[in-house]
Amino acid sequence: MANQKSSHAEPAQDAAKNGKSAKGAKTGRAAQAEPGKIQQLREFFDQSVAEMKKVTFPTRKETVATGIAVLVMVVFMSLFLGLVDFGLSKAIGAILS
């Protein structure tokens, strides 16, 4: 198995086989979009659409329930932190006076 060649050669090795340097392989085509890049972009969007079809969104009932839970926690934490702040400011005021 160690003698088998890998089917995925490095880009520098591919360029060396073709008689080109790895950096010089793309010269002269800077203004044009490569067909491979367009194909990759198309494949990305196709995969994105396929993944979006797998998404399950919460029902209205679940959304309302979680929204209410968040609001309750915000009110609770606001009151708690307000009381702690008030208590600490009174304690520091008493210490400094």
N, CA, C and O atoms as a GROMACS GRO file, in nm:
protein
  388
    1MET      N    1   0.081  -0.120   0.000
    1MET     CA    2   0.000   0.000   0.000
    1MET      C    3   0.085   0.126   0.000
    1MET      O    4   0.042   0.230  -0.051
    2ALA      N    5   0.205   0.117   0.056
    2ALA     CA    6   0.291   0.234   0.064
    2ALA      C    7   0.341   0.276  -0.073
    2ALA      O    8   0.382   0.391  -0.091
    3ASN      N    9   0.340   0.185  -0.170
    3ASN     CA   10   0.390   0.215  -0.304
    3ASN      C   11   0.284   0.279  -0.393
    3ASN      O   12   0.317   0.329  -0.501
    4GLN      N   13   0.158   0.278  -0.351
    4GLN     CA   14   0.053   0.336  -0.434
    4GLN      C   15   0.062   0.487  -0.430
    4GLN      O   16   0.091   0.546  -0.326
    5LYS      N   17   0.035   0.551  -0.544
    5LYS     CA   18   0.036   0.697  -0.551
    5LYS      C   19  -0.101   0.750  -0.512
    5LYS      O   20  -0.203   0.689  -0.542
    6SER      N   21  -0.101   0.862  -0.445
    6SER     CA   22  -0.225   0.925  -0.406
    6SER      C   23  -0.291   0.989  -0.527
    6SER      O   24  -0.223   1.044  -0.614
    7SER      N   25  -0.424   0.982  -0.533
    7SER     CA   26  -0.493   1.042  -0.646
    7SER      C   27  -0.503   1.193  -0.631
    7SER      O   28  -0.538   1.263  -0.727
    8HIS      N   29  -0.472   1.245  -0.512
    8HIS     CA   30  -0.477   1.389  -0.488
    8HIS      C   31  -0.335   1.442  -0.475
    8HIS      O   32  -0.276   1.436  -0.367
    9ALA      N   33  -0.281   1.494  -0.582
    9ALA     CA   34  -0.146   1.550  -0.578
    9ALA      C   35  -0.153   1.694  -0.531
    9ALA      O   36  -0.256   1.759  -0.544
   10GLU      N   37  -0.045   1.743  -0.475
   10GLU     CA   38  -0.037   1.880  -0.429
   10GLU      C   39  -0.036   1.974  -0.549
   10GLU      O   40   0.012   1.937  -0.656
   11PRO      N   41  -0.090   2.098  -0.534
   11PRO     CA   42  -0.092   2.193  -0.645
   11PRO      C   43   0.047   2.223  -0.700
   11PRO      O   44   0.064   2.238  -0.822
   12ALA      N   45   0.146   2.232  -0.613
   12ALA     CA   46   0.282   2.261  -0.661
   12ALA      C   47   0.334   2.145  -0.746
   12ALA      O   48   0.406   2.166  -0.843
   13GLN      N   49   0.297   2.022  -0.707
   13GLN     CA   50   0.341   1.906  -0.784
   13GLN      C   51   0.270   1.904  -0.919
   13GLN      O   52   0.332   1.870  -1.020
   14ASP      N   53   0.142   1.938  -0.922
   14ASP     CA   54   0.069   1.944  -1.049
   14ASP      C   55   0.131   2.046  -1.142
   14ASP      O   56   0.149   2.020  -1.261
   15ALA      N   57   0.164   2.163  -1.088
   15ALA     CA   58   0.224   2.268  -1.170
   15ALA      C   59   0.361   2.226  -1.220
   15ALA      O   60   0.398   2.257  -1.334
   16ALA      N   61   0.436   2.154  -1.137
   16ALA     CA   62   0.569   2.109  -1.178
   16ALA      C   63   0.558   2.007  -1.290
   16ALA      O   64   0.641   2.005  -1.380
   17LYS      N   65   0.456   1.921  -1.285
   17LYS     CA   66   0.436   1.821  -1.390
   17LYS      C   67   0.401   1.888  -1.522
   17LYS      O   68   0.439   1.839  -1.629
   18ASN      N   69   0.329   1.998  -1.515
   18ASN     CA   70   0.288   2.068  -1.636
   18ASN      C   71   0.394   2.165  -1.686
   18ASN      O   72   0.374   2.229  -1.789
   19GLY      N   73   0.504   2.178  -1.616
   19GLY     CA   74   0.611   2.268  -1.658
   19GLY      C   75   0.586   2.412  -1.618
   19GLY      O   76   0.648   2.502  -1.675
   20LYS      N   77   0.499   2.436  -1.523
   20LYS     CA   78   0.469   2.571  -1.479
   20LYS      C   79   0.503   2.583  -1.332
   20LYS      O   80   0.506   2.484  -1.260
   21SER      N   81   0.530   2.705  -1.288
   21SER     CA   82   0.551   2.726  -1.146
   21SER      C   83   0.414   2.734  -1.078
   21SER      O   84   0.314   2.764  -1.144
   22ALA      N   85   0.410   2.708  -0.949
   22ALA     CA   86   0.282   2.708  -0.877
   22ALA      C   87   0.219   2.847  -0.876
   22ALA      O   88   0.097   2.859  -0.884
   23LYS      N   89   0.301   2.952  -0.864
   23LYS     CA   90   0.247   3.087  -0.860
   23LYS      C   91   0.216   3.140  -0.999
   23LYS      O   92   0.125   3.221  -1.016
   24GLY      N   93   0.288   3.096  -1.098
   24GLY     CA   94   0.269   3.147  -1.232
   24GLY      C   95   0.158   3.077  -1.307
   24GLY      O   96   0.130   3.113  -1.422
   25ALA      N   97   0.094   2.980  -1.248
   25ALA     CA   98  -0.010   2.904  -1.316
   25ALA      C   99  -0.134   2.989  -1.342
   25ALA      O  100  -0.211   2.956  -1.433
   26LYS      N  101  -0.157   3.096  -1.266
   26LYS     CA  102  -0.278   3.174  -1.280
   26LYS      C  103  -0.254   3.311  -1.343
   26LYS      O  104  -0.347   3.391  -1.348
   27THR      N  105  -0.136   3.340  -1.390
   27THR     CA  106  -0.108   3.472  -1.446
   27THR      C  107  -0.185   3.490  -1.576
   27THR      O  108  -0.204   3.395  -1.652
   28GLY      N  109  -0.228   3.612  -1.600
   28GLY     CA  110  -0.299   3.644  -1.723
   28GLY      C  111  -0.449   3.621  -1.713
   28GLY      O  112  -0.524   3.657  -1.804
   29ARG      N  113  -0.494   3.563  -1.604
   29ARG     CA  114  -0.636   3.536  -1.590
   29ARG      C  115  -0.694   3.609  -1.469
   29ARG      O  116  -0.799   3.571  -1.417
   30ALA      N  117  -0.627   3.712  -1.425
   30ALA     CA  118  -0.670   3.783  -1.304
   30ALA      C  119  -0.804   3.853  -1.326
   30ALA      O  120  -0.883   3.863  -1.232
   31ALA      N  121  -0.832   3.901  -1.446
   31ALA     CA  122  -0.954   3.975  -1.473
   31ALA      C  123  -1.073   3.882  -1.491
   31ALA      O  124  -1.187   3.924  -1.474
   32GLN      N  125  -1.049   3.756  -1.526
   32GLN     CA  126  -1.158   3.663  -1.551
   32GLN      C  127  -1.186   3.579  -1.427
   32GLN      O  128  -1.096   3.548  -1.349
   33ALA      N  129  -1.314   3.543  -1.409
   33ALA     CA  130  -1.350   3.450  -1.302
   33ALA      C  131  -1.322   3.310  -1.353
   33ALA      O  132  -1.353   3.277  -1.467
   34GLU      N  133  -1.264   3.228  -1.268
   34GLU     CA  134  -1.232   3.093  -1.309
   34GLU      C  135  -1.358   3.009  -1.314
   34GLU      O  136  -1.444   3.024  -1.228
   35PRO      N  137  -1.372   2.922  -1.412
   35PRO     CA  138  -1.490   2.836  -1.420
   35PRO      C  139  -1.505   2.750  -1.295
   35PRO      O  140  -1.617   2.720  -1.253
   36GLY      N  141  -1.395   2.709  -1.235
   36GLY     CA  142  -1.401   2.630  -1.112
   36GLY      C  143  -1.463   2.708  -0.998
   36GLY      O  144  -1.537   2.652  -0.918
   37LYS      N  145  -1.434   2.837  -0.990
   37LYS     CA  146  -1.489   2.921  -0.884
   37LYS      C  147  -1.640   2.939  -0.902
   37LYS      O  148  -1.716   2.937  -0.805
   38ILE      N  149  -1.684   2.955  -1.025
   38ILE     CA  150  -1.827   2.968  -1.052
   38ILE      C  151  -1.899   2.839  -1.016
   38ILE      O  152  -2.008   2.842  -0.959
   39GLN      N  153  -1.839   2.728  -1.049
   39GLN     CA  154  -1.898   2.597  -1.015
   39GLN      C  155  -1.904   2.579  -0.864
   39GLN      O  156  -2.002   2.527  -0.812
   40GLN      N  157  -1.799   2.622  -0.793
   40GLN     CA  158  -1.798   2.612  -0.647
   40GLN      C  159  -1.908   2.699  -0.586
   40GLN      O  160  -1.975   2.657  -0.491
   41LEU      N  161  -1.926   2.818  -0.640
   41LEU     CA  162  -2.029   2.908  -0.590
   41LEU      C  163  -2.167   2.849  -0.614
   41LEU      O  164  -2.253   2.854  -0.525
   42ARG      N  165  -2.190   2.793  -0.732
   42ARG     CA  166  -2.317   2.730  -0.765
   42ARG      C  167  -2.343   2.611  -0.671
   42ARG      O  168  -2.455   2.593  -0.622
   43GLU      N  169  -2.241   2.532  -0.646
   43GLU     CA  170  -2.254   2.416  -0.557
   43GLU      C  171  -2.284   2.462  -0.414
   43GLU      O  172  -2.363   2.399  -0.343
   44PHE      N  173  -2.220   2.571  -0.372
   44PHE     CA  174  -2.246   2.626  -0.237
   44PHE      C  175  -2.392   2.664  -0.222
   44PHE      O  176  -2.454   2.630  -0.121
   45PHE      N  177  -2.449   2.733  -0.321
   45PHE     CA  178  -2.589   2.775  -0.312
   45PHE      C  179  -2.682   2.655  -0.319
   45PHE      O  180  -2.784   2.652  -0.250
   46ASP      N  181  -2.650   2.556  -0.401
   46ASP     CA  182  -2.732   2.435  -0.406
   46ASP      C  183  -2.733   2.363  -0.272
   46ASP      O  184  -2.838   2.317  -0.227
   47GLN      N  185  -2.617   2.355  -0.208
   47GLN     CA  186  -2.609   2.291  -0.077
   47GLN      C  187  -2.682   2.373   0.029
   47GLN      O  188  -2.743   2.317   0.120
   48SER      N  189  -2.676   2.506   0.017
   48SER     CA  190  -2.746   2.593   0.112
   48SER      C  191  -2.896   2.572   0.104
   48SER      O  192  -2.965   2.566   0.206
   49VAL      N  193  -2.948   2.562  -0.019
   49VAL     CA  194  -3.092   2.538  -0.038
   49VAL      C  195  -3.130   2.403   0.021
   49VAL      O  196  -3.234   2.391   0.086
   50ALA      N  197  -3.048   2.300  -0.002
   50ALA     CA  198  -3.077   2.166   0.051
   50ALA      C  199  -3.078   2.168   0.204
   50ALA      O  200  -3.164   2.104   0.265
   51GLU      N  201  -2.986   2.241   0.265
   51GLU     CA  202  -2.982   2.249   0.411
   51GLU      C  203  -3.101   2.326   0.465
   51GLU      O  204  -3.155   2.290   0.570
   52MET      N  205  -3.143   2.432   0.397
   52MET     CA  206  -3.258   2.510   0.444
   52MET      C  207  -3.386   2.427   0.439
   52MET      O  208  -3.477   2.451   0.518
   53LYS      N  209  -3.394   2.331   0.349
   53LYS     CA  210  -3.512   2.243   0.343
   53LYS      C  211  -3.517   2.149   0.463
   53LYS      O  212  -3.624   2.098   0.497
   54LYS      N  213  -3.403   2.126   0.528
   54LYS     CA  214  -3.397   2.037   0.645
   54LYS      C  215  -3.432   2.110   0.775
   54LYS      O  216  -3.456   2.045   0.877
   55VAL      N  217  -3.436   2.243   0.771
   55VAL     CA  218  -3.459   2.322   0.892
   55VAL      C  219  -3.604   2.308   0.936
   55VAL      O  220  -3.696   2.318   0.854
   56THR      N  221  -3.624   2.286   1.065
   56THR     CA  222  -3.760   2.287   1.120
   56THR      C  223  -3.773   2.410   1.208
   56THR      O  224  -3.698   2.428   1.304
   57PHE      N  225  -3.868   2.493   1.176
   57PHE     CA  226  -3.890   2.615   1.251
   57PHE      C  227  -3.989   2.589   1.363
   57PHE      O  228  -4.077   2.504   1.349
   58PRO      N  229  -3.978   2.662   1.475
   58PRO     CA  230  -4.072   2.641   1.586
   58PRO      C  231  -4.212   2.688   1.548
   58PRO      O  232  -4.231   2.774   1.462
   59THR      N  233  -4.310   2.627   1.615
   59THR     CA  234  -4.448   2.668   1.591
   59THR      C  235  -4.474   2.802   1.659
   59THR      O  236  -4.391   2.849   1.737
   60ARG      N  237  -4.586   2.861   1.629
   60ARG     CA  238  -4.622   2.989   1.691
   60ARG      C  239  -4.632   2.972   1.843
   60ARG      O  240  -4.589   3.060   1.918
   61LYS      N  241  -4.690   2.861   1.888
   61LYS     CA  242  -4.707   2.835   2.030
   61LYS      C  243  -4.571   2.826   2.101
   61LYS      O  244  -4.554   2.882   2.209
   62GLU      N  245  -4.476   2.756   2.040
   62GLU     CA  246  -4.341   2.743   2.098
   62GLU      C  247  -4.271   2.878   2.102
   62GLU      O  248  -4.202   2.910   2.199
   63THR      N  249  -4.287   2.958   1.997
   63THR     CA  250  -4.223   3.090   1.991
   63THR      C  251  -4.278   3.182   2.099
   63THR      O  252  -4.201   3.253   2.164
   64VAL      N  253  -4.410   3.181   2.118
   64VAL     CA  254  -4.472   3.265   2.222
   64VAL      C  255  -4.425   3.219   2.359
   64VAL      O  256  -4.394   3.302   2.445
   65ALA      N  257  -4.421   3.088   2.382
   65ALA     CA  258  -4.380   3.036   2.514
   65ALA      C  259  -4.236   3.075   2.546
   65ALA      O  260  -4.208   3.117   2.658
   66THR      N  261  -4.146   3.061   2.451
   66THR     CA  262  -4.007   3.098   2.477
   66THR      C  263  -3.992   3.250   2.491
   66THR      O  264  -3.911   3.297   2.571
   67GLY      N  265  -4.069   3.325   2.415
   67GLY     CA  266  -4.065   3.471   2.428
   67GLY      C  267  -4.108   3.517   2.565
   67GLY      O  268  -4.048   3.607   2.623
   68ILE      N  269  -4.214   3.455   2.618
   68ILE     CA  270  -4.262   3.489   2.752
   68ILE      C  271  -4.158   3.451   2.857
   68ILE      O  272  -4.134   3.525   2.953
   69ALA      N  273  -4.096   3.334   2.840
   69ALA     CA  274  -3.993   3.290   2.934
   69ALA      C  275  -3.877   3.389   2.937
   69ALA      O  276  -3.823   3.419   3.043
   70VAL      N  277  -3.838   3.439   2.821
   70VAL     CA  278  -3.729   3.537   2.814
   70VAL      C  279  -3.769   3.666   2.884
   70VAL      O  280  -3.690   3.722   2.960
   71LEU      N  281  -3.890   3.713   2.860
   71LEU     CA  282  -3.934   3.837   2.924
   71LEU      C  283  -3.940   3.823   3.077
   71LEU      O  284  -3.902   3.915   3.149
   72VAL      N  285  -3.988   3.709   3.125
   72VAL     CA  286  -3.993   3.686   3.270
   72VAL      C  287  -3.853   3.688   3.328
   72VAL      O  288  -3.830   3.750   3.433
   73MET      N  289  -3.758   3.623   3.263
   73MET     CA  290  -3.620   3.621   3.313
   73MET      C  291  -3.558   3.761   3.311
   73MET      O  292  -3.483   3.797   3.402
   74VAL      N  293  -3.588   3.839   3.209
   74VAL     CA  294  -3.534   3.975   3.201
   74VAL      C  295  -3.587   4.060   3.316
   74VAL      O  296  -3.512   4.133   3.380
   75VAL      N  297  -3.716   4.050   3.343
   75VAL     CA  298  -3.775   4.126   3.453
   75VAL      C  299  -3.716   4.082   3.585
   75VAL      O  300  -3.679   4.165   3.668
   76PHE      N  301  -3.705   3.949   3.607
   76PHE     CA  302  -3.649   3.896   3.732
   76PHE      C  303  -3.506   3.944   3.752
   76PHE      O  304  -3.471   3.992   3.860
   77MET      N  305  -3.422   3.930   3.650
   77MET     CA  306  -3.282   3.971   3.662
   77MET      C  307  -3.269   4.122   3.681
   77MET      O  308  -3.181   4.167   3.754
   78SER      N  309  -3.355   4.200   3.617
   78SER     CA  310  -3.351   4.345   3.634
   78SER      C  311  -3.381   4.383   3.778
   78SER      O  312  -3.313   4.467   3.837
   79LEU      N  313  -3.483   4.322   3.835
   79LEU     CA  314  -3.518   4.351   3.975
   79LEU      C  315  -3.406   4.306   4.068
   79LEU      O  316  -3.368   4.380   4.160
   80PHE      N  317  -3.353   4.186   4.046
   80PHE     CA  318  -3.246   4.135   4.132
   80PHE      C  319  -3.123   4.225   4.127
   80PHE      O  320  -3.070   4.264   4.231
   81LEU      N  321  -3.077   4.258   4.007
   81LEU     CA  322  -2.957   4.342   3.995
   81LEU      C  323  -2.982   4.483   4.046
   81LEU      O  324  -2.891   4.545   4.100
   82GLY      N  325  -3.104   4.534   4.029
   82GLY     CA  326  -3.138   4.666   4.082
   82GLY      C  327  -3.131   4.668   4.233
   82GLY      O  328  -3.079   4.763   4.292
   83LEU      N  329  -3.184   4.562   4.298
   83LEU     CA  330  -3.180   4.554   4.444
   83LEU      C  331  -3.036   4.538   4.494
   83LEU      O  332  -2.999   4.600   4.594
   84VAL      N  333  -2.955   4.457   4.426
   84VAL     CA  334  -2.815   4.439   4.465
   84VAL      C  335  -2.740   4.571   4.451
   84VAL      O  336  -2.663   4.609   4.539
   85ASP      N  337  -2.763   4.641   4.342
   85ASP     CA  338  -2.696   4.770   4.320
   85ASP      C  339  -2.737   4.871   4.428
   85ASP      O  340  -2.653   4.942   4.482
   86PHE      N  341  -2.867   4.875   4.457
   86PHE     CA  342  -2.916   4.967   4.560
   86PHE      C  343  -2.854   4.934   4.695
   86PHE      O  344  -2.810   5.024   4.767
   87GLY      N  345  -2.850   4.806   4.731
   87GLY     CA  346  -2.794   4.765   4.859
   87GLY      C  347  -2.645   4.795   4.870
   87GLY      O  348  -2.598   4.843   4.974
   88LEU      N  349  -2.571   4.767   4.764
   88LEU     CA  350  -2.427   4.794   4.766
   88LEU      C  351  -2.398   4.944   4.772
   88LEU      O  352  -2.306   4.987   4.841
   89SER      N  353  -2.476   5.024   4.698
   89SER     CA  354  -2.452   5.168   4.701
   89SER      C  355  -2.482   5.225   4.840
   89SER      O  356  -2.413   5.316   4.885
   90LYS      N  357  -2.584   5.172   4.908
   90LYS     CA  358  -2.615   5.218   5.045
   90LYS      C  359  -2.503   5.173   5.140
   90LYS      O  360  -2.464   5.249   5.229
   91ALA      N  361  -2.452   5.050   5.121
   91ALA     CA  362  -2.345   5.000   5.208
   91ALA      C  363  -2.218   5.080   5.190
   91ALA      O  364  -2.153   5.114   5.289
   92ILE      N  365  -2.181   5.111   5.067
   92ILE     CA  366  -2.060   5.190   5.041
   92ILE      C  367  -2.077   5.333   5.093
   92ILE      O  368  -1.984   5.393   5.146
   93GLY      N  369  -2.199   5.387   5.076
   93GLY     CA  370  -2.228   5.521   5.128
   93GLY      C  371  -2.213   5.525   5.279
   93GLY      O  372  -2.162   5.623   5.334
   94ALA      N  373  -2.258   5.420   5.348
   94ALA     CA  374  -2.247   5.414   5.493
   94ALA      C  375  -2.102   5.402   5.537
   94ALA      O  376  -2.063   5.461   5.637
   95ILE      N  377  -2.023   5.325   5.462
   95ILE     CA  378  -1.881   5.306   5.496
   95ILE      C  379  -1.804   5.436   5.478
   95ILE      O  380  -1.722   5.471   5.562
   96LEU      N  381  -1.830   5.508   5.368
   96LEU     CA  382  -1.754   5.629   5.336
   96LEU      C  383  -1.796   5.749   5.419
   96LEU      O  384  -1.719   5.845   5.430
   97SER      N  385  -1.914   5.748   5.478
   97SER     CA  386  -1.957   5.867   5.554
   97SER      C  387  -1.923   5.861   5.700
   97SER      O  388  -1.954   5.955   5.775
   0.00000   0.00000   0.00000
